[in-house]
Amino acid sequence: MAQEKLQKLELTWIGKDEGRKAIEPRILIEDPRYSYGDTESGNMLIHGDNLLALKALEQEYSGKVKCIYIDPPYNTGNAFEYYDDGIEHSIWLSLMKERLSILRMLLSENGLIWITLDDNEVHYCKVMCDEIFGRSNFLGNIIWQHSIQGKNDAKTFSLTHNHILVYSKSQHFIRYKVPREAKHNINYSNPDNDPKGAWRSGDVRSPNLRENLKYQIITPSGNVINPPEKGWRWSKALVEEKIKTGEIIFSPDESKIIRKIYLADQDGRVPDTLWFGEDCGTTREANSELKILNLGTLFDTPKPERLVERVLNISTQKGDFVLDSFLGSGTTAAVAQKMGRKYIGVELGNQAYTLCYPRLKKVTDGTDQGGISKAQNWKGGSGFKFYELAPSLLKEDKFGNLVINKEYNADMLAAAMAKQEGYTYQPDTTLYWKQGQSSEHDFIYTTTQFLTVESLDAISETMQEGESLLICCTAFQKECLNHAKNITIKKIPQMLLGRCEFNKDDYSLNIIDMPQLDLEEEFDDDFIKDEPVADSHNKPVEGTLFD
């Protein structure tokens, strides 16, 4: 009898299991015209398709991002100015699955991902995330009140909330407490002028049954207080110590024990799952924050800075990396910069130029004093680098064959091949063939020169014992093969064919208004497809390539 297929609980949809070639790992190219302030801050603003951008970040940032906050299109059936949001459910799920799978790899072992959605897809997304992140890593579904005022013209219910799904990558996640707000301090006072400051009454009884903590407590005047049913919270010796320090006192008639919980000792409060608009802001507040910045056309459903501030307070500390691959109006990046976090923001639409760039420029200058600026005492500082995705490495020629894209110069090709082969692109200042490395002794060299035995010997003579080298070239003498035992030779583009999906620039969720970079003006055009050209053995221009 044939063995029955093992069944599991999962969400299925049309096209879920349809295979797709791997996504091309593009290189990122800085556009200095839009970089601003301290460009070595580690902050990155990337313009381009977010799936390609995430793939470009995968090698360098896997396991390094402490917090991911995304606010993807909600698939509501409403056409927004920037997003055509009416995608069939199955298509939406497939597109999100691809992105969430890479986002999980980028997330650190102790990091959290936050996904804001509404009722249209949140429940489907939750089941899908259980499969991607693991059901045991689901931490909660935050209900955020995005609107304080209801709508009387609603056909069924007036929707005033969004959902924020929270997942960890592992059980090693770190969740910080929410900083205490003034309104949470009203229960603290100092009626006895305690030198440690304001306090409130706490419980001295054990929440669980502790037979070994059942003992009598003798008051200063000799009264006896019997143990509660489950016992005391601490040992007798510790209680006596707390009585001496004044942390435990007695009621005037000495019939009750009072434990002091000091406001000064409270580092925050455990976050709950109901976030009110008055605490975290609303969509109306977010729109007001953008209008004050006077950036022209606004985003349809921006998030308030106070909402993102709470997310970052719970899941990050200063210096941690924060990623938003649906950056929209730039709120996540703006808040991260004001809070001293490092950010990576990805946006495909024109708003990368018209909203994100000018907004972050104002944040850097300190002229953005809205949102959380006053709460964070933000006066300006830091900065960011602005990146574009490089074009596809391989492109079809007039015969339909995939050939090396002529828009790639020698340095770009070297960086792209290093990424393709899993090496870190880091050209050596003295040895031209050390363009990248995967370990202390393994190197890669990409050349468009015709490789000869003589040139191979010249390289071999400069190699140290134990070093190995992968050479990627367009043409070579057949005698070069197996000529040096510590050198491997591969021919491009043949070595790349079938590896991933080349010459595709748009994996977007049907995002419209996609500006095209004029690559003819950006890159050298002397890189030919079929004939070898001279290599550049010089160090690449500072800050033009990122791998």
Order of alpha helices (4+ residues) and beta strands (2+ residues): beta-beta-beta-alpha-beta-alpha-beta-alpha-beta-beta-beta-beta-beta-alpha-beta-beta-beta-alpha-alpha-alpha-beta-alpha-beta-alpha-beta-beta-beta-alpha-beta-beta-beta-alpha-beta-beta-alpha-beta
